[in-house]
Amino acid sequence: MAVRTRWTVQHPCSHAVEHDLSGRPADKRAGFARWLATKNCTDCWKAARDTDSPSKEEWLAAKRAQEQQAAVEWAEKFDMPPMEGPDKALDWGVRSRHQLVAAAHNRAGGRGDLGRGGLGGGGGEGAGHHAGRMVDRPAGRRGL
Ligand SMILES: [Zn+2]
């Protein structure tokens, strides 16, 4: 039997829409379809969203972009393997992984056990550059 990739979801807005969930992991599709069934269909959702105040939407978009940026930077910092998938799922995956691992890391207690000792957060990189210059200068003088 073929793996099921399409679900017909009965949305609360009274529309039944067939969703192609082939971009989702096979074991997550049924759950995702159930979640979709709690939401309005895409068209109704868009219509509702378009009537929202622009400021709220901007705020959400900015927050989302911020989370995405943080997650991507974090993934690069720790050489996390690139994730593969449709863009939407990818964004979601990168953010979720960040949150999951960060949460697990917090539970594990303390910094540094993920290796590299780079968990200083925002200031880490700048401080690193600074330290680099501090080391370079005396070395250069000695060389001359
Ligand atoms: Zn609808």
Backbone and ligand atoms as CSV (ligand in chain L), in Angstrom:
chain,resi,resn,atom,element,x,y,z
A,1,MET,N,N,0.843,-1.203,0.000
A,1,MET,CA,C,0.000,0.000,0.000
A,1,MET,C,C,0.871,1.243,0.000
A,2,ALA,N,N,0.497,2.169,-0.828
A,2,ALA,CA,C,1.296,3.396,-0.943
A,2,ALA,C,C,1.211,4.204,0.349
A,3,VAL,N,N,2.281,4.937,0.626
A,3,VAL,CA,C,2.271,5.796,1.805
A,3,VAL,C,C,1.343,6.970,1.559
A,4,ARG,N,N,0.507,7.233,2.509
A,4,ARG,CA,C,-0.490,8.273,2.323
A,4,ARG,C,C,0.149,9.655,2.440
A,5,THR,N,N,-0.102,10.508,1.450
A,5,THR,CA,C,0.471,11.856,1.493
A,5,THR,C,C,-0.602,12.928,1.421
A,6,ARG,N,N,-1.832,12.549,1.088
A,6,ARG,CA,C,-2.883,13.563,0.939
A,6,ARG,C,C,-3.999,13.313,1.935
A,7,TRP,N,N,-4.365,14.342,2.643
A,7,TRP,CA,C,-5.423,14.255,3.635
A,7,TRP,C,C,-6.541,15.249,3.279
A,8,THR,N,N,-7.745,14.811,3.339
A,8,THR,CA,C,-8.861,15.736,3.192
A,8,THR,C,C,-9.292,16.158,4.589
A,9,VAL,N,N,-9.139,17.442,4.841
A,9,VAL,CA,C,-9.376,17.961,6.186
A,9,VAL,C,C,-10.674,18.768,6.212
A,10,GLN,N,N,-11.502,18.459,7.171
A,10,GLN,CA,C,-12.726,19.239,7.362
A,10,GLN,C,C,-12.409,20.376,8.324
A,11,HIS,N,N,-12.364,21.580,7.798
A,11,HIS,CA,C,-12.002,22.744,8.611
A,11,HIS,C,C,-13.227,23.317,9.314
A,12,PRO,N,N,-13.004,23.985,10.442
A,12,PRO,CA,C,-14.128,24.574,11.198
A,12,PRO,C,C,-14.866,25.632,10.391
A,13,CYS,N,N,-14.226,26.210,9.381
A,13,CYS,CA,C,-14.870,27.231,8.556
A,13,CYS,C,C,-15.845,26.596,7.573
A,14,SER,N,N,-16.023,25.275,7.688
A,14,SER,CA,C,-16.989,24.507,6.894
A,14,SER,C,C,-16.436,24.061,5.552
A,15,HIS,N,N,-15.215,24.425,5.228
A,15,HIS,CA,C,-14.615,23.972,3.982
A,15,HIS,C,C,-13.850,22.676,4.207
A,16,ALA,N,N,-13.981,21.760,3.259
A,16,ALA,CA,C,-13.163,20.549,3.258
A,16,ALA,C,C,-12.086,20.723,2.208
A,17,VAL,N,N,-10.839,20.637,2.627
A,17,VAL,CA,C,-9.739,20.903,1.712
A,17,VAL,C,C,-8.783,19.715,1.720
A,18,GLU,N,N,-8.353,19.339,0.533
A,18,GLU,CA,C,-7.357,18.272,0.445
A,18,GLU,C,C,-5.971,18.886,0.589
A,19,HIS,N,N,-5.219,18.371,1.542
A,19,HIS,CA,C,-3.879,18.894,1.799
A,19,HIS,C,C,-2.840,17.867,1.378
A,20,ASP,N,N,-1.840,18.356,0.656
A,20,ASP,CA,C,-0.717,17.498,0.292
A,20,ASP,C,C,0.324,17.602,1.407
A,21,LEU,N,N,0.458,16.523,2.164
A,21,LEU,CA,C,1.378,16.543,3.311
A,21,LEU,C,C,2.653,15.767,3.012
A,22,SER,N,N,2.969,15.613,1.733
A,22,SER,CA,C,4.153,14.819,1.385
A,22,SER,C,C,5.430,15.486,1.885
A,23,GLY,N,N,5.346,16.802,2.182
A,23,GLY,CA,C,6.516,17.489,2.701
A,23,GLY,C,C,6.743,17.245,4.179
A,24,ARG,N,N,5.823,16.556,4.811
A,24,ARG,CA,C,5.939,16.268,6.252
A,24,ARG,C,C,6.443,14.846,6.463
A,25,PRO,N,N,7.094,14.617,7.584
A,25,PRO,CA,C,7.483,13.233,7.893
A,25,PRO,C,C,6.246,12.335,7.945
A,26,ALA,N,N,6.363,11.123,7.422
A,26,ALA,CA,C,5.207,10.238,7.292
A,26,ALA,C,C,4.492,10.044,8.629
A,27,ASP,N,N,5.247,9.930,9.708
A,27,ASP,CA,C,4.600,9.639,10.995
A,27,ASP,C,C,3.996,10.882,11.629
A,28,LYS,N,N,4.195,12.046,10.994
A,28,LYS,CA,C,3.652,13.285,11.550
A,28,LYS,C,C,2.405,13.742,10.791
A,29,ARG,N,N,2.148,13.106,9.650
A,29,ARG,CA,C,1.089,13.623,8.767
A,29,ARG,C,C,-0.283,13.536,9.408
A,30,ALA,N,N,-0.584,12.419,10.008
A,30,ALA,CA,C,-1.918,12.254,10.600
A,30,ALA,C,C,-2.129,13.294,11.696
A,31,GLY,N,N,-1.111,13.497,12.504
A,31,GLY,CA,C,-1.209,14.476,13.575
A,31,GLY,C,C,-1.360,15.881,13.031
A,32,PHE,N,N,-0.618,16.161,11.948
A,32,PHE,CA,C,-0.698,17.478,11.346
A,32,PHE,C,C,-2.081,17.714,10.751
A,33,ALA,N,N,-2.615,16.655,10.140
A,33,ALA,CA,C,-3.964,16.759,9.565
A,33,ALA,C,C,-4.977,17.038,10.677
A,34,ARG,N,N,-4.786,16.401,11.828
A,34,ARG,CA,C,-5.691,16.649,12.959
A,34,ARG,C,C,-5.572,18.101,13.417
A,35,TRP,N,N,-4.328,18.600,13.412
A,35,TRP,CA,C,-4.102,19.986,13.829
A,35,TRP,C,C,-4.748,20.942,12.827
A,36,LEU,N,N,-4.612,20.611,11.538
A,36,LEU,CA,C,-5.232,21.440,10.495
A,36,LEU,C,C,-6.746,21.506,10.706
A,37,ALA,N,N,-7.308,20.417,11.178
A,37,ALA,CA,C,-8.757,20.349,11.357
A,37,ALA,C,C,-9.238,21.277,12.468
A,38,THR,N,N,-8.300,21.811,13.252
A,38,THR,CA,C,-8.684,22.769,14.287
A,38,THR,C,C,-8.564,24.198,13.778
A,39,LYS,N,N,-8.035,24.362,12.548
A,39,LYS,CA,C,-7.811,25.697,11.991
A,39,LYS,C,C,-8.729,25.923,10.792
A,40,ASN,N,N,-8.957,27.173,10.487
A,40,ASN,CA,C,-9.668,27.481,9.254
A,40,ASN,C,C,-8.801,27.095,8.059
A,41,CYS,N,N,-9.440,26.886,6.917
A,41,CYS,CA,C,-8.679,26.538,5.720
A,41,CYS,C,C,-7.810,27.732,5.325
A,42,THR,N,N,-6.865,27.472,4.434
A,42,THR,CA,C,-5.875,28.499,4.094
A,42,THR,C,C,-6.535,29.785,3.613
A,43,ASP,N,N,-7.540,29.658,2.755
A,43,ASP,CA,C,-8.202,30.849,2.210
A,43,ASP,C,C,-8.844,31.673,3.313
A,44,CYS,N,N,-9.572,30.985,4.198
A,44,CYS,CA,C,-10.237,31.708,5.282
A,44,CYS,C,C,-9.215,32.282,6.242
A,45,TRP,N,N,-8.149,31.525,6.452
A,45,TRP,CA,C,-7.103,32.000,7.350
A,45,TRP,C,C,-6.477,33.268,6.794
A,46,LYS,N,N,-6.210,33.266,5.491
A,46,LYS,CA,C,-5.621,34.447,4.851
A,46,LYS,C,C,-6.571,35.631,4.939
A,47,ALA,N,N,-7.857,35.353,4.696
A,47,ALA,CA,C,-8.841,36.430,4.750
A,47,ALA,C,C,-8.878,37.040,6.142
A,48,ALA,N,N,-8.853,36.178,7.147
A,48,ALA,CA,C,-8.872,36.669,8.529
A,48,ALA,C,C,-7.599,37.447,8.833
A,49,ARG,N,N,-6.490,36.927,8.320
A,49,ARG,CA,C,-5.211,37.568,8.585
A,49,ARG,C,C,-5.155,38.946,7.943
A,50,ASP,N,N,-5.714,39.048,6.726
A,50,ASP,CA,C,-5.651,40.308,6.001
A,50,ASP,C,C,-6.453,41.409,6.689
A,51,THR,N,N,-7.409,41.006,7.523
A,51,THR,CA,C,-8.183,42.017,8.228
A,51,THR,C,C,-7.513,42.406,9.547
A,52,ASP,N,N,-6.486,41.671,9.912
A,52,ASP,CA,C,-5.743,42.031,11.123
A,52,ASP,C,C,-5.062,43.384,10.941
A,53,SER,N,N,-4.791,44.037,12.025
A,53,SER,CA,C,-4.077,45.305,11.920
A,53,SER,C,C,-2.667,45.027,11.416
A,54,PRO,N,N,-2.175,45.884,10.529
A,54,PRO,CA,C,-0.851,45.667,9.947
A,54,PRO,C,C,0.240,45.619,11.004
A,55,SER,N,N,0.080,46.394,12.056
A,55,SER,CA,C,1.137,46.462,13.063
A,55,SER,C,C,1.326,45.108,13.744
A,56,LYS,N,N,0.214,44.427,14.000
A,56,LYS,CA,C,0.314,43.115,14.635
A,56,LYS,C,C,1.018,42.133,13.717
A,57,GLU,N,N,0.683,42.226,12.448
A,57,GLU,CA,C,1.306,41.306,11.496
A,57,GLU,C,C,2.794,41.598,11.363
A,58,GLU,N,N,3.117,42.870,11.338
A,58,GLU,CA,C,4.525,43.245,11.242
A,58,GLU,C,C,5.298,42.748,12.450
A,59,TRP,N,N,4.643,42.911,13.588
A,59,TRP,CA,C,5.298,42.478,14.826
A,59,TRP,C,C,5.568,40.980,14.788
A,60,LEU,N,N,4.569,40.224,14.342
A,60,LEU,CA,C,4.722,38.774,14.249
A,60,LEU,C,C,5.822,38.400,13.266
A,61,ALA,N,N,5.823,39.075,12.129
A,61,ALA,CA,C,6.824,38.778,11.100
A,61,ALA,C,C,8.217,39.090,11.621
A,62,ALA,N,N,8.341,40.204,12.322
A,62,ALA,CA,C,9.639,40.596,12.855
A,62,ALA,C,C,10.102,39.593,13.906
A,63,LYS,N,N,9.178,39.169,14.756
A,63,LYS,CA,C,9.519,38.215,15.799
A,63,LYS,C,C,9.956,36.893,15.180
A,64,ARG,N,N,9.232,36.490,14.160
A,64,ARG,CA,C,9.544,35.241,13.477
A,64,ARG,C,C,10.915,35.318,12.822
A,65,ALA,N,N,11.183,36.447,12.179
A,65,ALA,CA,C,12.469,36.622,11.513
A,65,ALA,C,C,13.598,36.604,12.535
A,66,GLN,N,N,13.324,37.204,13.686
A,66,GLN,CA,C,14.313,37.258,14.755
A,66,GLN,C,C,14.634,35.852,15.263
A,67,GLU,N,N,13.590,35.075,15.507
A,67,GLU,CA,C,13.776,33.700,15.970
A,67,GLU,C,C,14.542,32.882,14.947
A,68,GLN,N,N,14.179,33.098,13.676
A,68,GLN,CA,C,14.814,32.349,12.608
A,68,GLN,C,C,16.301,32.686,12.555
A,69,GLN,N,N,16.595,33.968,12.648
A,69,GLN,CA,C,17.972,34.433,12.599
A,69,GLN,C,C,18.782,33.826,13.739
A,70,ALA,N,N,18.214,33.866,14.931
A,70,ALA,CA,C,18.898,33.317,16.101
A,70,ALA,C,C,19.144,31.831,15.921
A,71,ALA,N,N,18.142,31.146,15.396
A,71,ALA,CA,C,18.261,29.699,15.228
A,71,ALA,C,C,19.322,29.359,14.192
A,72,VAL,N,N,19.356,30.138,13.112
A,72,VAL,CA,C,20.325,29.870,12.049
A,72,VAL,C,C,21.739,30.137,12.547
A,73,GLU,N,N,21.909,31.250,13.257
A,73,GLU,CA,C,23.225,31.573,13.793
A,73,GLU,C,C,23.693,30.490,14.752
A,74,TRP,N,N,22.738,30.045,15.561
A,74,TRP,CA,C,23.058,29.004,16.537
A,74,TRP,C,C,23.485,27.732,15.826
A,75,ALA,N,N,22.750,27.380,14.759
A,75,ALA,CA,C,23.045,26.146,14.026
A,75,ALA,C,C,24.429,26.219,13.400
A,76,GLU,N,N,24.788,27.413,12.896
A,76,GLU,CA,C,26.102,27.576,12.285
A,76,GLU,C,C,27.199,27.478,13.329
A,77,LYS,N,N,26.920,28.054,14.472
A,77,LYS,CA,C,27.898,28.086,15.552
A,77,LYS,C,C,28.297,26.670,15.957
A,78,PHE,N,N,27.312,25.791,15.993
A,78,PHE,CA,C,27.572,24.437,16.470
A,78,PHE,C,C,27.680,23.437,15.335
A,79,ASP,N,N,27.857,23.959,14.111
A,79,ASP,CA,C,28.030,23.070,12.962
A,79,ASP,C,C,26.935,22.027,12.871
A,80,MET,N,N,25.703,22.434,13.140
A,80,MET,CA,C,24.603,21.500,12.990
A,80,MET,C,C,24.473,21.155,11.509
A,81,PRO,N,N,24.170,19.910,11.204
A,81,PRO,CA,C,24.035,19.542,9.790
A,81,PRO,C,C,22.874,20.294,9.166
A,82,PRO,N,N,23.011,20.697,7.906
A,82,PRO,CA,C,21.902,21.396,7.244
A,82,PRO,C,C,20.679,20.504,7.177
A,83,MET,N,N,19.518,21.111,7.328
A,83,MET,CA,C,18.293,20.334,7.273
A,83,MET,C,C,17.741,20.380,5.859
A,84,GLU,N,N,17.093,19.311,5.463
A,84,GLU,CA,C,16.538,19.255,4.120
A,84,GLU,C,C,15.032,19.193,4.190
A,85,GLY,N,N,14.375,19.860,3.241
A,85,GLY,CA,C,12.926,19.819,3.218
A,85,GLY,C,C,12.383,21.061,2.568
A,86,PRO,N,N,11.090,21.126,2.422
A,86,PRO,CA,C,10.471,22.335,1.872
A,86,PRO,C,C,10.773,23.519,2.778
A,87,ASP,N,N,10.878,24.704,2.204
A,87,ASP,CA,C,11.310,25.874,2.958
A,87,ASP,C,C,10.532,26.089,4.238
A,88,LYS,N,N,9.208,25.968,4.139
A,88,LYS,CA,C,8.383,26.229,5.316
A,88,LYS,C,C,8.712,25.250,6.429
A,89,ALA,N,N,8.795,23.974,6.070
A,89,ALA,CA,C,9.109,22.953,7.059
A,89,ALA,C,C,10.512,23.161,7.578
A,90,LEU,N,N,11.379,23.633,6.707
A,90,LEU,CA,C,12.772,23.845,7.059
A,90,LEU,C,C,12.884,24.922,8.138
A,91,ASP,N,N,12.249,26.060,7.905
A,91,ASP,CA,C,12.267,27.132,8.890
A,91,ASP,C,C,11.768,26.622,10.222
A,92,TRP,N,N,10.657,25.912,10.143
A,92,TRP,CA,C,10.054,25.393,11.348
A,92,TRP,C,C,11.010,24.416,12.041
A,93,GLY,N,N,11.640,23.577,11.225
A,93,GLY,CA,C,12.536,22.557,11.766
A,93,GLY,C,C,13.733,23.178,12.469
A,94,VAL,N,N,14.314,24.201,11.829
A,94,VAL,CA,C,15.491,24.834,12.403
A,94,VAL,C,C,15.131,25.486,13.730
A,95,ARG,N,N,13.970,26.156,13.760
A,95,ARG,CA,C,13.556,26.802,15.007
A,95,ARG,C,C,13.256,25.785,16.092
A,96,SER,N,N,12.531,24.722,15.710
A,96,SER,CA,C,12.161,23.716,16.696
A,96,SER,C,C,13.392,23.056,17.267
A,97,ARG,N,N,14.323,22.744,16.391
A,97,ARG,CA,C,15.533,22.081,16.854
A,97,ARG,C,C,16.274,22.977,17.827
A,98,HIS,N,N,16.336,24.249,17.486
A,98,HIS,CA,C,16.994,25.192,18.368
A,98,HIS,C,C,16.349,25.179,19.744
A,99,GLN,N,N,14.999,25.267,19.748
A,99,GLN,CA,C,14.297,25.323,21.019
A,99,GLN,C,C,14.460,24.026,21.796
A,100,LEU,N,N,14.358,22.908,21.092
A,100,LEU,CA,C,14.471,21.611,21.764
A,100,LEU,C,C,15.854,21.425,22.369
A,101,VAL,N,N,16.865,21.674,21.573
A,101,VAL,CA,C,18.218,21.435,22.050
A,101,VAL,C,C,18.584,22.440,23.131
A,102,ALA,N,N,18.141,23.688,22.946
A,102,ALA,CA,C,18.412,24.690,23.969
A,102,ALA,C,C,17.760,24.295,25.278
A,103,ALA,N,N,16.528,23.776,25.181
A,103,ALA,CA,C,15.823,23.355,26.387
A,103,ALA,C,C,16.542,22.178,27.030
A,104,ALA,N,N,16.937,21.215,26.213
A,104,ALA,CA,C,17.647,20.045,26.721
A,104,ALA,C,C,18.960,20.483,27.348
A,105,HIS,N,N,19.571,21.440,26.706
A,105,HIS,CA,C,20.855,21.919,27.205
A,105,HIS,C,C,20.682,22.594,28.564
A,106,ASN,N,N,19.619,23.395,28.671
A,106,ASN,CA,C,19.369,24.058,29.947
A,106,ASN,C,C,19.133,23.037,31.045
A,107,ARG,N,N,18.403,21.961,30.688
A,107,ARG,CA,C,18.140,20.917,31.677
A,107,ARG,C,C,19.432,20.235,32.081
A,108,ALA,N,N,20.316,20.040,31.113
A,108,ALA,CA,C,21.585,19.368,31.401
A,108,ALA,C,C,22.408,20.213,32.373
A,109,GLY,N,N,22.110,21.495,32.398
A,109,GLY,CA,C,22.728,22.341,33.406
A,109,GLY,C,C,24.063,22.889,32.963
A,110,GLY,N,N,24.135,24.202,32.915
A,110,GLY,CA,C,25.423,24.822,32.711
A,110,GLY,C,C,25.827,24.930,31.253
A,111,ARG,N,N,26.963,25.530,31.047
A,111,ARG,CA,C,27.418,25.851,29.716
A,111,ARG,C,C,28.549,24.915,29.310
A,112,GLY,N,N,28.746,24.868,27.998
A,112,GLY,CA,C,29.963,24.232,27.515
A,112,GLY,C,C,29.847,22.752,27.231
A,113,ASP,N,N,28.801,22.074,27.718
A,113,ASP,CA,C,28.774,20.630,27.493
A,113,ASP,C,C,28.348,20.283,26.076
A,114,LEU,N,N,28.042,21.276,25.277
A,114,LEU,CA,C,27.802,21.003,23.870
A,114,LEU,C,C,29.102,21.146,23.083
A,115,GLY,N,N,30.178,21.376,23.781
A,115,GLY,CA,C,31.461,21.479,23.108
A,115,GLY,C,C,31.762,22.896,22.674
A,116,ARG,N,N,32.982,23.152,22.292
A,116,ARG,CA,C,33.428,24.417,21.718
A,116,ARG,C,C,33.398,25.581,22.701
A,117,GLY,N,N,32.721,25.423,23.833
A,117,GLY,CA,C,32.704,26.490,24.815
A,117,GLY,C,C,32.192,27.794,24.268
A,118,GLY,N,N,31.366,27.740,23.243
A,118,GLY,CA,C,30.955,28.966,22.582
A,118,GLY,C,C,29.590,29.445,23.000
A,119,LEU,N,N,29.073,28.951,24.114
A,119,LEU,CA,C,27.694,29.266,24.475
A,119,LEU,C,C,27.577,30.586,25.219
A,120,GLY,N,N,28.413,31.539,24.917
A,120,GLY,CA,C,28.361,32.799,25.637
A,120,GLY,C,C,27.195,33.665,25.223
A,121,GLY,N,N,26.488,33.275,24.179
A,121,GLY,CA,C,25.375,34.075,23.722
A,121,GLY,C,C,25.843,35.232,22.876
A,122,GLY,N,N,25.088,36.337,22.922
A,122,GLY,CA,C,25.316,37.447,22.011
A,122,GLY,C,C,26.730,37.978,21.999
A,123,GLY,N,N,27.317,38.194,23.127
A,123,GLY,CA,C,28.599,38.876,23.160
A,123,GLY,C,C,29.783,38.006,22.789
A,124,GLY,N,N,29.562,36.724,22.683
A,124,GLY,CA,C,30.667,35.797,22.502
A,124,GLY,C,C,31.567,36.099,21.323
A,125,GLU,N,N,30.932,36.366,20.194
A,125,GLU,CA,C,31.725,36.523,19.000
A,125,GLU,C,C,32.572,37.797,19.041
A,126,GLY,N,N,31.915,38.889,19.482
A,126,GLY,CA,C,32.640,40.150,19.557
A,126,GLY,C,C,33.827,40.043,20.502
A,127,ALA,N,N,33.590,39.393,21.629
A,127,ALA,CA,C,34.653,39.237,22.607
A,127,ALA,C,C,35.788,38.431,22.012
A,128,GLY,N,N,35.424,37.444,21.223
A,128,GLY,CA,C,36.441,36.606,20.594
A,128,GLY,C,C,37.342,37.411,19.672
A,129,HIS,N,N,36.719,38.267,18.872
A,129,HIS,CA,C,37.499,39.094,17.964
A,129,HIS,C,C,38.443,39.986,18.749
A,130,HIS,N,N,37.895,40.539,19.823
A,130,HIS,CA,C,38.675,41.451,20.625
A,130,HIS,C,C,39.897,40.746,21.192
A,131,ALA,N,N,39.627,39.558,21.752
A,131,ALA,CA,C,40.725,38.787,22.327
A,131,ALA,C,C,41.775,38.493,21.256
A,132,GLY,N,N,41.312,38.225,20.052
A,132,GLY,CA,C,42.233,37.909,18.968
A,132,GLY,C,C,43.192,39.058,18.703
A,133,ARG,N,N,42.631,40.259,18.669
A,133,ARG,CA,C,43.483,41.421,18.413
A,133,ARG,C,C,44.488,41.628,19.547
A,134,MET,N,N,43.995,41.412,20.779
A,134,MET,CA,C,44.861,41.616,21.931
A,134,MET,C,C,46.076,40.689,21.850
A,135,VAL,N,N,45.847,39.491,21.332
A,135,VAL,CA,C,46.952,38.536,21.248
A,135,VAL,C,C,47.877,38.881,20.089
A,136,ASP,N,N,47.238,39.339,18.990
A,136,ASP,CA,C,48.038,39.593,17.790
A,136,ASP,C,C,49.058,40.712,17.984
A,137,ARG,N,N,48.633,41.731,18.682
A,137,ARG,CA,C,49.469,42.933,18.742
A,137,ARG,C,C,50.860,42.669,19.361
A,138,PRO,N,N,50.865,42.134,20.583
A,138,PRO,CA,C,52.188,41.891,21.175
A,138,PRO,C,C,53.035,40.960,20.312
A,139,ALA,N,N,52.369,39.973,19.706
A,139,ALA,CA,C,53.120,39.037,18.872
A,139,ALA,C,C,53.775,39.790,17.713
A,140,GLY,N,N,53.016,40.736,17.126
A,140,GLY,CA,C,53.538,41.486,15.997
A,140,GLY,C,C,54.730,42.342,16.424
A,141,ARG,N,N,54.635,42.935,17.577
A,141,ARG,CA,C,55.732,43.787,18.049
A,141,ARG,C,C,57.010,42.954,18.225
A,142,ARG,N,N,56.768,41.783,18.827
A,142,ARG,CA,C,57.925,40.927,19.049
A,142,ARG,C,C,58.592,40.581,17.703
A,143,GLY,N,N,57.718,40.373,16.686
A,143,GLY,CA,C,58.226,39.988,15.372
A,143,GLY,C,C,59.088,41.077,14.771
A,144,LEU,N,N,58.689,42.336,15.014
A,144,LEU,CA,C,59.463,43.428,14.420
A,144,LEU,C,C,60.717,43.640,15.240
L,1,ZN,ZN,ZN,-12.534,27.982,4.718
